[in-house]
């Protein structure tokens, strides 16, 4: 027994026969654990288990004195295979640690793939050359000389292109923007949807603009997303010089505030820039919403200016709001007011015709209406804002009333929004009081309709898991 253990091959054989299975079992468990977690390191561990460790075991055996006669070729072949495996495993491990595990937005995450591939290629060439130098005593000086000369030739031939790429890379490493940001350079504005080593892809809403990173690096651009305040759409409007500026500014802010897609973090602002011209600044949730917001603003402003008797663009005429049309509207709503058509004409002195654009609000939650509006044409959505969103209660149309709580002087919990262009006739609350005194049935109709809308609200809220506060039942 002593003779066997004293042999030079005994302990290496024991190490290989016992240690190799244990190492393989351990690597198998590690690979399975990494696979379950979805780690990219699992293939590297599998490669070490399947190739590198078995070849290392063979090397341990054949490297013992007397295990191979002479210098031989096969030991060198195995050493070469082992060296190549070490190179592959090392490069994959470095790639995983440096790039695959990079934090989002870090320089490693932004590092161009083409350059990481180029670095791996150079490392492989250098590693192979060193393996042949150590194992086969090969002269690799020529390889390094050829590699250097090739690099010089390629660099001179592509110096302009490489210069542009390098300047673009510095821009990427600086990270003045990220995917999803909105930038503007000259007349080009868009949202970044892709960034690579060569170019930035911008979605302008009218196609994709591919802008070279070198062009961005050599010029100047504005990152609209990273501004301290939300990006604001600018629009200039003119009114008649007879329109009071304070009334105009208040109306402009009210119209801008009700437009969807505006930022909740900052209020619209209005400034007078001379004469009867005003500049409106509307903060947006995203610069990409500018077109839609300005379209809605200019559309709604036309209707709001006529309701407020202000003269947008100096227009002093309104052929739609005529006495004849008002009389026709009063005759139409006479039955709803418990009046005869002839009696309704006496309301022409105090009643008003109004028009609303689609999306405009006719009634706001928490408001005490000063008048009741009767719909002449169009459709209005009546709903209740809740913590989970806006819950639609019912849809109002021709001859329905908006602002029922005007008579009771109570705050409404509902919001009425125009679904289409809506024409209404507005009756002031003091006029309604006079009608109720002579026709008490109108008050009963108002109470009954309010209770009906309350029942509809209770059902609609229950459908989304909400309940109607019993102390707030004025629906409007």
Buried (B, 14 or more C-beta within 10 A) or exposed (E): EEEEEEEEEEEBEEEBEEBBEEBBEEBBEBBEEBBEEEBEBBBBBBBBBBBBBBBBBBBBBBEBEEBEEEEEEEBBEBBBBBBBBBBBBEBBBBBBEEBEEBEEEEEBEBBBEEEBEEBBEEBBBBBBBBBBBEBBEBEBEEBEEEBEEEEEEEEEEEEEEEEBBEBBBEBBEEEEBBEEBBBBBEEEBBBBEEBBBBBBBBBEEEEEBEBBBBBBBEEEBBBBBEEEEBBBBEBEBBBBEEBEEEEBBEBBBBBBEBBEBBBEEBEBBBEEEEEBEBBBBBBBBBBBBBEBBBEBBBBBBBBBBBBBEBBBEEEEEEEEBEEEBBBEBBBBBBEBBBBEEEBBBEBBEEBBBBBBBBBBBBBBBEBBBEBBBBBBBBBBBBBBBBEEEEBEBBEBBEEBBBBBBBBBEBBBBBBBBBBEBBBBBBBBBEBBEEBBEEBEEBBEBBEEBBEEBBEBBBEBBEEEEBEBEEEBBBBB
